Amino acid sequence: MDLGPLKYWDLKLDHGQIVVSPGSGETNLKGIYVVGDVATYPHKLKLILSGFAKAAGAAHAIRARIFPDQSFHFEYSTTSGVLSIETDNV
């Protein structure tokens, strides 16, 4: 991987990867978030599935940073209900 201009941003690096907080993806520079192959933290699993989960975690952390006074109630699709089509005696 080539970090290009990112290598000049004073981001904390470890073996050419950007060190992030495992929960949020935030780097050592407040407000800068990184996910995917370029991000690293202790015991990271390098799986596509992990990348999707980390992207969702970063999005929630970014939302909290942008809207710090607003609470956010996350719902799973299995708990929020599913639209159903009602039929008459089918």
N, C-alpha and C positions, 0 to 999 in steps of 0.2 A: 504494500500500500504506500502510496505517495501522499503525504499530507498537504503538499503544495504550500500555499501561503499560510495555512493553519500552523505550520511549525514555527512561525514568527509571532504568534499571538500570546506567548507566555503561558500556554496551557501546560499542565503537568503531564508529562509523557512517561511511558514505561515500555521499552522495547518498540518504539515507533507507534504506540497506540495511546489514545487520550484517556487518562484516568478520570473516572466518573464515580459519583455516588451510586451504589447499586439500586437504591430505591427510587431515585428521581432521574438519574442520568445527568445531573448537574455536574459541571466541571469545577475546577478550582476558581474559575472566573464566574462570579455571581451572574446569573441570567443567561449563561451559555450552557446549552444542553446537547448531549451527543448520545446517539444510540447506534447499534449495528456493529459491524466488524471492526470499525476504528475505535470503538469504546472498549475499555477494560476496567476490571475491578477484581478483587480476590475471588477465586473459585468460579469465575464466569464460565457458563456452558456456552460453547460456540455453536448454537443451533438456531435455525431460522425461527423456530417456535419461540425461543427465548427473545429474539429480536422483536417480534410482534408484541410480546408482553411488555418489554422494556419501553417500546414506543408508546404504548398506552399509559404506562406509569409516568413517563416524561410529560405526556400531554396533560395529565392530571396535575403534575407539579407546576407546569407552566401556567395552567389555568388558575391555580391557587396564587401564583406570583402576580398575575395580571389583575385578578379580582380577590384580593386578600380578605375583604370584608364580607364576601358572599359564601354561604355554605353550599356545598354540592352534595346531593344525595344520589349516589350511583345505584342503579338497579340492574340486576341481571335479567336477561330476557326470560328466564324461567320464573322469575318472581314478579315481573311487571305485568304479566298477563298476556294472553295471545288473543287477537281478534278472532271471533268465531262467527260463522254465518248460521243464523237460526233459520230453520225451515219448519214448515207446518206439516207435521206427520209424514215425513218422507220415509 
